[in-house]
Amino acid sequence: MTPIEHQKNQKNHQVLVVGSLNIDLSVSTQRIPQGGETVTGSPLTTSPGGKSANQAVAAASMGADVTLIGSIGDDTHGRFVADAVASRGVDTSHLVIDPTQPTGSALITVDENAENTIVVSPGANANLQPENIPEEILAHADIISLTLEIPPDTVARVARRGHQSGATVVLNLSPYAEVPQALLQDIGILLINEHELAALIGEPTSDKDWKMIRGALQDRGIRTTVVTLGPQGCVILENAAIKEIPGVNIEAIDTTGSGDGFAGALLAALSRGDTLHSAAKLANTVGAYTATRRGAQSSYPTTSELQRWRDDASPKELLPQARP
């Protein structure tokens, strides 16, 4: 990956990402093992990760002005992850170094169909406290991005402060957990996949009854939701509107970082004033691009790399995925 291309302009708004940084330990195998089964995999690879760090890198790669606040251990993995994120144009000057816990880690298995399983050990992420987030940074952020790989009290505090200061608060409800109603009401945009959506509303979503789903979300005080559907694209549920955005036709090799790539691109587009619909279309394309590369942060494109990919692909390759 080439160094970050600084294509920022005076109109960009500041993006604050508060959350996790991990070291990713990944292996590829023909299939995901079942319980009690042992399978042979590829050589182990070590790379920077963590949902929030991934999203920060993806957003910065697309030209956003990004600050990342999180907690790492006082160890080699922590320094490696922090340096990798900073090298992609993210401000890491407010990271917390926790001397009591190791840097978080993720154990990732990817099968021949590009599907993956991930087990996360939180480590220092679990010790990120509300007081670790400088008030002046919170007060000046225009867009705040949160995930659930840090303590819920920290997520709730940052969301409340961001909402009070007029920032657009984006919550990626991942990994899924029950959250208080008050937190959902402080969210400007909820970013969620199908599995997380079903768990949140307590109803199956396989029939794609978007009117019912929109009503269930609004009953919980959620104003705007973006539902990611993997290769089938995404759906925006906003007020009375339901907008389905089809996916991009690709041959995926690793979907590990696609969701975070989608989220980061969404943040970047919103930071430069794009509509949510336009931002989601860009996010779809970045998520698709990411699935054609291995790894997470290493697979996120700059704007020029994304454009070259679009230019090099045949029209058929970039046709929207047909809905089943």
C-alpha positions in Angstrom: 0.0 0.0 0.0 1.3 3.4 -0.9 1.6 6.1 1.7 -1.6 8.0 2.5 -2.4 10.6 -0.1 -3.4 13.8 1.6 -6.4 15.0 -0.4 -7.9 16.9 2.4 -9.5 20.3 1.9 -10.6 23.2 4.0 -14.2 21.9 4.0 -13.5 18.6 5.7 -14.9 18.2 9.2 -13.0 16.5 11.9 -13.7 12.8 12.5 -13.1 11.4 16.0 -13.0 7.7 16.3 -13.1 6.3 19.9 -12.5 2.6 20.3 -10.3 -0.4 19.8 -6.9 -1.2 18.6 -5.8 -4.8 18.2 -3.1 -7.0 16.8 -4.6 -9.4 14.2 -3.3 -12.9 14.1 -4.7 -14.5 10.9 -4.6 -17.8 9.2 -6.3 -19.1 6.0 -7.7 -22.6 5.8 -9.9 -24.6 3.4 -12.8 -24.5 5.8 -13.7 -23.3 9.3 -13.2 -26.2 11.8 -16.2 -27.6 13.6 -16.2 -28.0 17.4 -13.5 -30.4 18.5 -12.0 -30.5 15.0 -8.4 -29.7 13.9 -7.6 -28.4 10.4 -4.4 -27.3 8.8 -3.9 -23.6 7.9 -1.6 -21.3 6.1 1.4 -19.6 7.8 0.3 -17.2 10.5 0.2 -13.5 9.6 0.4 -10.6 12.1 -1.1 -7.3 11.2 -2.6 -4.1 12.8 -6.4 -4.3 13.5 -9.2 -3.5 15.9 -12.6 -2.3 14.5 -12.0 1.4 15.5 -8.4 1.5 14.2 -9.5 -0.1 11.0 -12.3 2.4 10.5 -10.0 5.3 11.3 -7.4 4.1 8.7 -10.2 3.5 6.1 -11.5 7.0 6.6 -8.1 8.7 6.5 -7.2 6.7 3.4 -10.2 8.4 1.7 -9.0 11.8 2.7 -10.8 12.5 6.1 -9.2 14.4 9.0 -9.2 11.6 11.6 -8.2 11.4 15.3 -8.2 8.0 17.0 -8.5 7.6 20.8 -8.0 4.2 22.3 -6.0 2.2 24.7 -3.0 -0.1 23.9 -0.6 -2.1 26.1 2.9 -1.0 26.9 4.3 -3.7 24.6 5.6 -4.5 21.1 2.2 -5.2 19.7 0.8 -1.8 20.9 3.7 0.1 19.4 3.3 -1.8 16.1 -0.4 -1.1 15.8 0.0 2.6 16.8 2.8 3.2 14.3 0.8 1.5 11.5 -2.3 3.6 12.1 -0.2 6.8 12.3 1.5 5.9 9.1 -1.8 6.1 7.3 -2.5 9.7 8.3 -4.4 9.2 11.5 -3.7 11.4 14.5 -2.7 9.0 17.3 -1.4 11.6 19.8 -4.2 10.9 22.3 -3.8 7.1 22.5 -3.6 5.8 26.1 -0.8 3.4 27.1 -2.1 0.9 29.7 0.8 -0.6 31.8 -1.5 -3.2 33.3 -2.9 -5.0 30.2 -1.5 -6.3 26.9 -2.7 -4.8 23.6 -5.9 -6.3 22.5 -5.7 -9.2 20.0 -7.9 -10.9 17.4 -7.6 -14.5 16.3 -8.9 -14.7 12.7 -9.6 -17.7 10.5 -10.5 -17.2 6.8 -11.8 -20.1 4.7 -11.7 -20.7 0.9 -15.0 -18.9 0.4 -13.6 -15.7 2.0 -15.8 -16.1 5.1 -14.2 -15.6 8.5 -14.4 -16.2 12.2 -12.9 -13.8 14.7 -12.3 -14.2 18.4 -11.2 -11.0 20.2 -9.3 -10.7 23.4 -9.9 -7.1 24.6 -6.8 -6.5 26.6 -6.2 -2.8 27.1 -9.3 -1.9 25.1 -11.4 -3.0 28.2 -9.7 -0.3 30.3 -10.5 2.8 28.1 -12.4 5.1 30.5 -14.5 8.2 29.9 -11.8 10.4 31.5 -9.3 9.2 28.9 -11.2 11.2 26.3 -10.1 14.9 26.4 -13.1 17.2 26.7 -11.6 19.6 24.1 -11.4 16.9 21.5 -15.0 15.8 22.1 -16.2 19.4 21.9 -14.6 20.1 18.5 -15.4 16.8 16.7 -18.0 17.1 14.0 -18.4 13.3 13.5 -17.8 10.8 16.2 -17.6 7.1 15.5 -18.1 4.4 18.2 -18.0 0.6 18.3 -18.6 -1.8 21.2 -15.1 -3.1 21.6 -14.6 -0.7 24.6 -16.4 -0.4 27.9 -20.1 0.5 27.5 -19.8 3.4 30.0 -17.2 5.0 27.8 -19.4 4.5 24.7 -22.4 6.0 26.4 -20.4 9.0 27.8 -18.9 9.8 24.4 -22.2 9.5 22.6 -24.0 11.7 25.1 -21.3 14.4 25.0 -21.1 14.3 21.2 -24.9 14.6 20.9 -24.9 17.5 23.3 -22.2 19.3 21.3 -24.1 18.9 18.0 -21.8 16.2 16.5 -23.1 13.5 14.3 -22.6 10.3 16.4 -22.2 7.1 14.4 -22.5 3.8 16.4 -21.5 0.6 14.7 -23.3 -1.9 17.0 -20.5 -4.4 16.7 -19.7 -6.8 18.3 -23.4 -7.0 19.2 -24.4 -6.3 22.8 -27.5 -5.1 24.6 -27.3 -1.3 25.0 -29.4 1.1 27.0 -32.2 3.0 25.4 -30.6 6.3 26.3 -27.5 5.4 24.2 -29.6 4.7 21.1 -31.3 8.1 21.5 -28.0 9.9 21.4 -27.0 8.2 18.1 -27.4 10.1 14.8 -26.6 7.1 12.6 -26.8 3.5 13.6 -24.6 1.2 11.4 -25.5 -2.4 11.7 -25.5 -5.7 9.8 -28.3 -8.2 9.4 -27.4 -10.4 12.3 -27.0 -7.5 14.7 -30.3 -6.0 13.4 -32.2 -9.2 14.2 -30.8 -9.3 17.7 -31.6 -5.6 18.3 -35.2 -5.7 17.2 -35.9 -9.3 18.4 -37.4 -10.2 15.1 -36.1 -12.2 12.1 -35.0 -10.0 9.2 -34.7 -12.6 6.5 -37.9 -11.4 4.7 -36.5 -7.9 4.4 -39.7 -6.2 5.6 -38.1 -2.8 5.7 -41.2 -1.0 6.8 -41.6 -3.2 9.8 -37.9 -3.0 10.6 -37.9 0.8 10.2 -40.8 1.0 12.6 -39.1 -1.3 15.2 -36.0 0.9 15.1 -37.9 4.1 15.4 -39.8 2.7 18.4 -36.3 2.4 20.0 -35.6 6.1 19.3 -33.2 5.4 16.4 -33.7 8.1 13.8 -31.4 6.9 11.0 -30.0 3.4 10.3 -27.7 2.0 7.6 -28.0 -1.8 7.4 -25.1 -3.6 5.6 -26.0 -6.7 3.6 -22.6 -8.0 2.6 -22.4 -8.6 -1.2 -26.1 -7.5 -1.5 -25.2 -3.9 -0.6 -26.9 -1.9 2.1 -30.2 -0.2 3.0 -30.8 3.2 4.5 -33.8 3.7 6.8 -34.3 7.4 7.4 -37.5 9.0 8.6 -40.1 7.8 6.0 -37.5 6.9 3.4 -36.2 3.4 2.6 -33.3 3.4 0.1 -31.8 0.1 -1.1 -28.3 0.4 -2.6 -27.2 -2.7 -4.5 -23.8 -4.3 -3.9 -20.9 -4.5 -6.3 -20.2 -7.7 -8.3 -16.7 -8.9 -7.2 -14.9 -12.1 -6.5 -14.1 -11.9 -2.8 -11.0 -13.4 -1.3 -11.1 -12.1 2.3 -14.0 -10.3 3.9 -12.3 -9.7 7.2 -12.0 -5.9 6.9 -14.9 -5.1 4.6 -17.4 -4.0 7.2 -14.8 -1.6 8.8 -13.8 -0.4 5.3 -17.5 0.4 4.6 -17.7 2.3 7.9 -14.6 4.3 7.4 -15.6 5.3 3.9 -19.0 6.3 5.2 -17.3 8.6 7.8 -15.0 10.1 5.2 -17.8 10.9 2.8 -20.0 12.4 5.5 -17.0 14.5 6.7 -16.8 16.3 3.4 -20.6 17.0 3.3 -21.9 14.2 1.1 -25.5 13.1 1.6 -26.0 9.8 3.5 -27.1 8.2 0.2 -24.0 9.3 -1.6 -21.8 8.3 1.3 -23.3 4.8 1.5 -22.7 4.3 -2.3 -19.1 5.1 -1.8 -18.9 2.9 1.3 -20.4 0.0 -0.7 -17.6 0.3 -3.3 -14.8 0.6 -0.7 -16.2 -2.5 1.1 -16.2 -4.4 -2.1 -12.7 -3.3 -3.0 -11.5 -4.4 0.5 -12.9 -7.9 0.0 -10.7 -8.4 -3.1 -7.6 -7.9 -0.9 -6.2 -9.9 2.1 -6.1 -8.4 5.5 -7.9 -5.4 7.0 -5.9 -2.1 7.1 -3.6 -3.2 4.3 -6.6 -3.6 2.0 -8.1 -0.1 2.4 -7.7 2.1 -0.8 -6.8 5.7 -1.2 -9.1 7.7 -3.4 -6.8 7.3 -6.4 -6.4 3.6 -5.9 -10.1 3.2 -5.7 -10.5 5.2 -9.0 -7.9 3.1 -10.7 -9.7 -0.1 -9.6 -12.9 1.3 -11.0 -11.2 2.3 -14.3 -9.5 -1.1 -14.7 -12.6 -3.2 -13.9 -14.8 -4.2 -16.8 -18.4 -2.9 -16.7 -19.6 -6.4 -15.9 -17.4 -6.7 -12.9 -18.8 -3.5 -11.4 -22.5 -4.3 -12.1 -24.7 -4.3 -8.9 -25.3 -7.7 -7.3 -28.8 -9.0 -8.1 -31.0 -9.3 -5.1 -32.2 -12.8 -4.4 
